[in-house]
Amino acid sequence: MKLPPPSYSAYVEFVTTVVVTVALLQYLGVFGPSEAVDLMYLAGLCLTLPVVTYLLTVVCENTTLVSQ
């Protein structure tokens, strides 16, 4: 099983982009009442998104090993 080295700068950029987008959509009222930003949801997203992204990277890296 191959474990790809994590690119921390790419993860920080990705998480920042996603969290700012979700916060903006929450503020505009797409995800609930208008002008209400759920900080606990955003904090949970900041913590879980890099882990899930890395696990998906590991799965994609090892997909060719599974097919052999």
C-alpha angles and dihedrals in degrees: 000000000000121000111199116218109254117244101219096189091053091049092049091050092046095047092046092051093048095045094048090048093049091046091051092049090049091050092050091052101249092121101038137317116001119263092014118120117189103219095185091056091050091048091051090048090052091053101042103036097071091047094050091044092052092048090052089049090053091050092049091047091054099041092101090053091056093053094053 
